[in-house]
Amino acid sequence: MTKKQIAINAVEALKKSYPDAICSLNAGNPLELLIATRLSAQCTDARVNLVTPALFEKYKTTEDYAAADADDIAEIIHSCGFFRQKSKDIVGIAQKIISDFGGKVPDNIEDLTTLPGVGRKTANLICGDVYGKPAVVADTHLIRISNRLGLVATKDPYKVELELKKLLPPAESNDFCHRCVLHGRAVCDSRKPKCEICSMSEFCKKII
């Protein structure tokens, strides 16, 4: 079985297991999703979802964040970890969106990655979830599962992204990434994968 065939099988298997391919982060608009994703670095999505309601209630627009005191944001997001840097990045993101992009969250990876603290993982998420473009969000779950399936042989996020873009149907790639997060949490654990109940066990290489 070729890597392309394995990828297609994986897409179909996870589609049946997780028909609702949704992002784990709660957000009501593109800016909120961008901020929530920045907060999720070195932090669980569950923790971010506990913190963002208060943040989003106090700061509602790009202009609000651009004029905010980073220390005030830091106090709200304190439990997310690395709160000082993240708060500075949030203010900087808003300021740059206003100064360079007319107040609109950019729709491409090149522009998104010019924003403070925004890497390819975050940029791909925004491109996929907000703008409906083919995207590969190379988070820890996707990297682990892709290696175990034998689709890739690297833990480098950028290399994983490029390899999967060659293998995944473009229209399915973004949802596949969300489903891998759900599957990674529920079944394909990093230490004790539940292979006996995995929908992909028949074609998985089980490369740990």
C-alpha positions as CSV (number, residue, x, y, z in Angstrom):
1,M,0.0,0.0,0.0
2,T,1.4,3.4,-1.0
3,K,1.6,6.4,1.3
4,K,-1.1,8.0,-0.9
5,Q,-3.4,5.1,-0.3
6,I,-2.7,5.0,3.4
7,A,-3.5,8.7,3.6
8,I,-6.8,8.3,1.8
9,N,-7.7,5.3,4.0
10,A,-6.9,7.4,7.1
11,V,-9.0,10.3,5.9
12,E,-12.0,8.0,5.4
13,A,-11.5,6.1,8.6
14,L,-11.3,9.2,10.7
15,K,-14.2,10.8,8.9
16,K,-16.4,7.9,10.1
17,S,-15.0,8.0,13.6
18,Y,-15.2,11.8,14.0
19,P,-17.9,13.1,11.6
20,D,-17.7,16.6,13.2
21,A,-14.3,17.9,12.4
22,I,-14.2,20.9,14.6
23,C,-11.5,23.0,16.1
24,S,-11.0,22.5,19.8
25,L,-10.6,26.2,20.5
26,N,-13.7,28.3,21.1
27,A,-13.8,31.6,19.1
28,G,-16.5,33.8,17.6
29,N,-14.5,35.5,14.9
30,P,-11.1,35.3,13.0
31,L,-9.3,37.6,15.5
32,E,-10.5,35.6,18.5
33,L,-9.4,32.3,16.8
34,L,-6.0,33.9,16.1
35,I,-5.6,35.0,19.7
36,A,-6.8,31.7,21.1
37,T,-4.4,29.8,18.9
38,R,-1.5,32.0,20.1
39,L,-2.5,31.3,23.7
40,S,-2.5,27.6,23.0
41,A,1.2,27.4,22.5
42,Q,2.7,25.3,25.4
43,C,-0.8,25.1,26.8
44,T,-3.9,22.9,26.5
45,D,-6.9,23.9,24.4
46,A,-9.1,23.2,27.4
47,R,-7.1,25.7,29.5
48,V,-7.3,28.3,26.8
49,N,-11.1,27.9,26.6
50,L,-11.3,28.6,30.3
51,V,-9.4,31.8,29.9
52,T,-10.7,33.3,26.7
53,P,-14.3,34.1,27.8
54,A,-13.1,36.9,30.1
55,L,-10.5,38.1,27.6
56,F,-13.1,38.2,24.8
57,E,-15.6,39.9,27.0
58,K,-13.3,42.8,27.9
59,Y,-11.6,43.2,24.5
60,K,-14.0,42.9,21.5
61,T,-12.3,44.6,18.5
62,T,-8.9,44.8,16.9
63,E,-8.7,48.4,18.1
64,D,-9.4,47.3,21.7
65,Y,-6.4,44.9,21.6
66,A,-4.2,47.4,19.9
67,A,-4.7,50.0,22.6
68,A,-4.6,47.5,25.5
69,D,-2.1,47.5,28.3
70,A,-0.2,44.2,27.8
71,D,0.0,43.9,31.6
72,D,-3.7,43.8,31.9
73,I,-4.0,41.1,29.2
74,A,-1.2,39.2,31.0
75,E,-3.2,39.2,34.2
76,I,-6.2,37.7,32.4
77,I,-4.2,35.0,30.5
78,H,-1.8,34.2,33.4
79,S,-2.8,30.6,33.7
80,C,-1.9,29.9,30.0
81,G,1.8,30.1,30.7
82,F,4.4,32.4,29.0
83,F,1.8,35.0,29.7
84,R,4.1,38.0,29.4
85,Q,5.3,37.2,25.9
86,K,1.8,36.1,24.8
87,S,0.2,39.3,26.0
88,K,2.8,41.4,24.2
89,D,2.3,39.4,21.0
90,I,-1.5,39.8,21.3
91,V,-1.2,43.6,21.4
92,G,1.4,43.5,18.6
93,I,-0.7,41.3,16.4
94,A,-3.6,43.7,16.7
95,Q,-1.4,46.7,16.0
96,K,0.1,45.1,12.9
97,I,-3.2,43.9,11.6
98,I,-4.4,47.6,11.7
99,S,-1.2,49.1,10.4
100,D,-0.4,46.6,7.6
101,F,-3.6,44.8,6.7
102,G,-6.4,47.3,7.0
103,G,-7.7,45.8,10.2
104,K,-8.5,42.4,8.7
105,V,-6.8,39.2,9.7
106,P,-4.7,38.1,6.7
107,D,-5.8,35.2,4.6
108,N,-2.4,33.7,3.6
109,I,0.5,32.1,5.4
110,E,3.1,34.6,4.2
111,D,1.3,37.6,5.7
112,L,0.1,35.7,8.8
113,T,3.6,34.7,9.8
114,T,4.7,38.3,9.9
115,L,2.5,38.8,12.9
116,P,4.2,38.6,16.3
117,G,4.3,35.1,17.7
118,V,2.5,33.6,14.7
119,G,4.1,30.5,13.1
120,R,3.0,28.2,10.3
121,K,0.9,26.1,12.6
122,T,-1.3,29.0,13.6
123,A,-1.2,30.4,10.1
124,N,-2.4,27.2,8.6
125,L,-5.2,27.0,11.1
126,I,-6.5,30.4,10.2
127,C,-6.2,29.7,6.5
128,G,-8.1,26.5,6.9
129,D,-10.8,27.3,9.5
130,V,-11.4,31.0,8.6
131,Y,-10.8,31.1,4.9
132,G,-11.5,27.6,3.8
133,K,-8.2,27.1,2.1
134,P,-6.4,23.7,2.1
135,A,-4.2,23.6,5.2
136,V,-2.1,21.3,7.2
137,V,-1.9,22.2,10.9
138,A,1.2,20.2,12.1
139,D,0.5,19.9,15.8
140,T,1.8,17.2,18.1
141,H,-1.1,14.8,17.5
142,L,-0.9,15.1,13.7
143,I,2.9,14.6,13.8
144,R,2.6,11.5,16.0
145,I,-0.2,9.9,14.1
146,S,1.4,10.6,10.7
147,N,4.6,9.0,11.8
148,R,2.8,5.9,13.2
149,L,0.9,5.5,10.0
150,G,4.1,5.7,8.0
151,L,3.1,8.7,6.1
152,V,6.2,10.7,7.3
153,A,9.4,9.8,9.0
154,T,10.2,13.1,10.7
155,K,9.0,15.1,13.7
156,D,9.9,18.4,12.1
157,P,6.5,20.3,11.8
158,Y,7.5,22.1,8.6
159,K,8.6,18.8,6.9
160,V,5.4,17.1,8.1
161,E,3.3,19.9,6.6
162,L,5.0,19.7,3.3
163,E,4.8,15.9,3.1
164,L,1.2,15.7,4.0
165,K,0.3,18.4,1.5
166,K,1.5,16.0,-1.2
167,L,-0.5,13.0,0.2
168,L,-3.8,14.4,1.5
169,P,-6.7,15.5,-0.8
170,P,-6.6,19.3,-0.5
171,A,-10.3,19.5,0.3
172,E,-9.9,17.0,3.2
173,S,-6.6,18.2,4.7
174,N,-7.9,20.7,7.2
175,D,-10.6,18.5,8.6
176,F,-8.1,15.6,8.7
177,C,-5.9,17.6,11.0
178,H,-8.8,18.4,13.4
179,R,-9.8,14.7,13.4
180,C,-6.2,13.7,14.2
181,V,-6.3,15.9,17.3
182,L,-9.5,14.2,18.4
183,H,-8.1,10.8,17.7
184,G,-4.8,11.5,19.4
185,R,-6.6,12.4,22.6
186,A,-9.1,9.6,22.5
187,V,-7.2,6.7,21.0
188,C,-3.7,7.3,19.7
189,D,-2.1,8.3,22.9
190,S,1.6,9.2,22.9
191,R,2.5,6.6,25.5
192,K,-0.2,4.0,25.4
193,P,-2.0,4.0,22.1
194,K,-5.3,1.9,22.1
195,C,-4.5,0.1,18.9
196,E,-7.2,-2.5,19.7
197,I,-9.9,0.0,19.1
198,C,-8.3,2.1,16.5
199,S,-10.2,2.5,13.2
200,M,-6.8,2.7,11.3
201,S,-5.2,-0.4,12.9
202,E,-5.5,-2.5,9.7
203,F,-3.2,-0.2,7.7
204,C,-1.2,1.5,10.4
205,K,2.5,0.8,10.5
206,K,2.5,1.3,14.3
207,I,5.8,3.1,14.1
208,I,6.2,4.6,17.6
